[in-house]
């Protein structure tokens, strides 16, 4: 029997697709009632961004959700956006844009398959089980065709998985290697087990930092699910605004995002608050995946020594161990994470550029960059805080 042809459709709102259909592609592993590998490509998270006005008109992130149907069945989809800038991406192409426009081209708008404002590795080509081959092919070809038909400069797929990077490269996209700092759970029973794996000097440093941080004059509490109250979001919004104004000029997320997220995905979030006299003075927001705790946002209205490290890194490690999670991804950048047990890890993206000459120049750049990133990861890993294991050569 001849299979139905694949039909590509572009949607400007997730309200046009049922959550069950989208999530059957985005997180099929959650069909058993467990957590998705990560919550960021779920219908509920992406729709919260949309309905809160964090993406859409005036934000530079215009939804163009890419879907592939075979008959009436959604076999694949991707969170695709038309971008009028390169902010909120964390695998940056500012230099490419500058070079492209200096040569007389128009770099923006471009297409981006990504989770806005979220430098967390995860699947970007969301394919229903059983349709892997044709699903990946349909999404890649559909996205490239959409860019070419509209004479856009480029298409980018950021923080995809290593497997997706290989598939994309086989289909003609350019792959890029970058890095982040991740903490890995080596079957630790508790935080002290983790400390025992560190060199003596680093172990003493971490203990000192934790003592000083926890002496800020209040208590540190972790909240999730129904434990998170509306007033907690009022406090966290003040923290987020402070961080956003210093880092980005204006916060990426709107206040309404946190209200919507509280309603539809409170169980996906872990909020760590430092409170004094019952009032929060600093906080860190994490999202909980099936195997990973994702550190996302931090802020404060008072500055205390090492409180940032305590809330963002050490509390995340403790909670990941308690939950039996395999890793903590603490977001983009930050070599200061290395001394605190977060090791450099390669991250991946894919790129298509319409202009052949510019594409060739970028390809050469990416080859050199990859070699530099791999060397840097090797060097930085050797500088990590863990005990050195010396293996005697056998005679």
PyMOL commands that set and color helices and strands:
alter all, ss='L'
color gray80, all
select helices_A, chain A and resi 14-16+19-26+28-32+43-51+94-102+132-149+162-170+191-196+200-214+225-227+230-247+255-268+307-323+335-340+356-382
alter helices_A, ss='H'
color red, helices_A
select strands_A, chain A and resi 6-11+61-63+65-70+73-78+80-83+110-113+126-127+154-160+174-184+219-224+269-276+279-288+292-300+327-329+343-353
alter strands_A, ss='S'
color yellow, strands_A
deselect
rebuild
show_as cartoon
